[in-house]
Amino acid sequence: MGRLQDKVSIVTGGSRGIGGATVRRFVEEGSKVAIFDVLPEEGEALAAELRGKGFDVIYQTVNITREEEVKAAVANVIGKWGRLDILVNNAGIPGVNKFAHEVTVDEWDRVFDVNVKGMFLCTKHSVPQMMKQKSGAIVNFSSIYGLIGNIDLPPYHATKGAVLMMTKTDAICYAPNGIRVNAVHPGSTMTELFMKAAESYPQGKQAYLDMMKEKHPLCLGEPVDVANCVLFLASDEARFVTGASLVVDGGYTAQ
């Protein structure tokens, strides 16, 4: 029996990177998974690959900033599988790298729409089914930048702090319904987006990797390293864990 045997999960931003690694770990542990994303080519390819291996996976194109799309997509998952056990709010964007006084209102709103409102909408439309079941697990993606500051990405930092506080509040609100809500805080992880940033670094890819490795005493993370922590929080092994922050950063914030 897998650690998520016969559970039904939604993973937002699940087409690639940490989200894709989470989808892979979840199906390996017995879960049925719905991928929500805005990358149909990559999402469909991942779903098809996993179905070819005998796993039960679907992909749905969902803009998580649009309530009607979220509502319909969640209803489709429940209609297909009859329940909803796990929601992973992974989808997010970094936004602009400007100091606060340089950021436009539209640029600020865009990051909050995806990283905060999107998480809120997915939670809003997933929780009622979990309340009926008297059980459920929600894992929200914050960041080390929801815990510490840095000289970049002010809107992103603000959203990840908001995610942390929403996690704690929802954990308290829904505990009487048997629903757990926790946050993960990844450090630098070698996703496609991370490698793209490395390749565009003015001093070159290796210089970027060396610089980032210096900041993480242990090592840089792989997507599966974070996915394994999400798996723990989503599983019944974490049945006494709610409102918690699981930092997955190779020691970055320990300094």
Phi, psi and omega in degrees: 000134178281166182290341176238031187306125176067010175277158179245129186232149168245133175236113178277149185061035189268012184280334185201180177061217181296322178299316178296319177296324178294317177302314181299315181293322181296314181292325177299332181262013169103001182276147163276139188227135170253122176270123173253125181197177175242029179237075188300321182296311181288320180295315178296322180295316179295315180299317180296318178301314183288324174297324178297339178265005176095007180269156182261099186222140172231156174244137174227131174284116184222121170274106189289354176274355182249114189300317183296324177293317179296312181302314181293320182292318178295318178299323179295319178297313181295321178296324182285315188247352173084359180197175174210119186253328189221135171236125175249109179271082185261331186302136179189164178228152179282331182075194187279149178257078180224155171292159188306320184290347180262347185281132176280162178299319179297319178294319177297311182298323182300315181293319179292325179301314183282308191282333183246303180297320179299317177296316177302314183294319179294320177294313182306317186267353176265325186300320182305319178294319178297323178296322176298321182281343186062032178195155176164160178222131177240131176240117181258139178269109166264225184188166169301335179279005165268356182242328183228162175264170175198172185268049176198162168051053181306317179297321179298313178304315182298319180294321184286332170293321178297319178301317180299314182291324176296323178300311182296317181294314179296326178301318180288316184299320189257000178303321179297342178264008179076019181256126178260142180226120182225165180237145169250147182232085181286149166270201182294125185232138190278069175271178177299318180293322178297315181292328176295319177297321179296319183290336180264001180294131185304326180273001177105160185301312184295323178297321178295313180298318179297318180298315182289325177297325178300329183279345184243101186306324183277298181180173168281151183271154168260153180308323182293334178297319177286319180302322179295326177288322175298318179302314179301311183295329180280338187274167178290349175297336181257030187296342179254016183244116174208150184071017186263159174244117178258109182273125185233079194220016178059024177092005183306310185275000177279350185276000000 
